[in-house]
Amino acid sequence: MSSNRGEVPADTATVRWERLGETLGAMVRGETPVGAASRSVREQSERLGSPEVLRDLQRWIAMLDSWIPTDVTPVSFCEDQILQQARELLAGTWPPVTR
């Protein structure tokens, strides 16, 4: 199977990590709303087998997903924590796990 540009595709995990990095980057840059990006991040993380390095990010996403207006924690706090986790992940080596 080849990509549209005739390039040989990388292995599946590499492609998934690249997509996750692109999604996190778009979210951090404000190009994609946190809520929309976090749904995609959750799905991508699950496809990667929910690696330990993404657990804190996944926890904040789960909190955002289950947030209701009567929660004591403001939704903006959850979003800020997701953005902080994304920044920290992107600041390190990519992908953030060794194979």
N, C-alpha and C positions, 0 to 999 in steps of 0.2 A: 504494500500500500504506500502510495507516495502523496506528498502534500501538493497543494495547488501550484507551488513554485518548482515542482520537480525535485525537491530535496528529499533525502531519505529521512523519515521521521525518527525522532529520538525514542528511547524506550518510554513506555506508558508513564512510569513514575516521574521521569524527568519532565515530560510534558505537563503532567498534573501539577508539579511544583512550580513550573513556569507560569501556568495559568493562575495558580494561587498567588504568586508574587505580583502578577499583573493586577489581579483583583484587589489585593491589599494596597498596592501603590495607588490605584485609582481612588480608593476610599480615602487614603491619607491625603492625597492631593485635593480632595473635595470634588472630584469628577463624578463620583457615584455616592449616593446617600448611604449612610452607615447601615440603615435597615436593609436596604436592597443588597448591598455588598456582603453583609453578614450572612444572609441566607445562602449566597453563593459560596462564601468561605466555609460555612458549615458543610455543605454538600461536597465541596472539594476535599475538605479534611476527611470526611467519611470515606471518600474514594481512595484516599491515601492510607486508610486503615486507622484513622484517628491517632496520629503519632503523639507521643508524650509531649513533645516540644510545643504542640498546639493546644494542650489541655486548658491552660489559663484563658486563652482566647476563646476556646469553645465554651467555657463556663460563663464568660461574660455574654457571649452570643445567646446562650440558653436563657440567661437572665433577661436579656432584651426581648427575646422571643416570647417569654411568658409575662412580660411587664403589663400591668394594668394601671389605669389612672389613679387607683386608690393606693398603689404601692408607696411605701415610705421613701424608697430610693427613687429620685427623679430619673426619668428616662435619659436625660442628658448625661447623668453620671455614668450610666451603663455605656452609652455611646462613647463618652470620653475614655473609659477604660478599654474599650475595644480598639479605639484609635491608638492609645498608648501601647497596647500589646502589639498592634500591627507595626508601629514605628520601631519598637524594639526588635521585632523579628526581622524587619527589612534592614536594620542597621548592622546586623551580623552577617555571617557568611550565608550564602544561599545555594542550595536549600539548607535549612538550619539543622539537618540531621545527617549523620554519616550512614553510609550503606554497608 
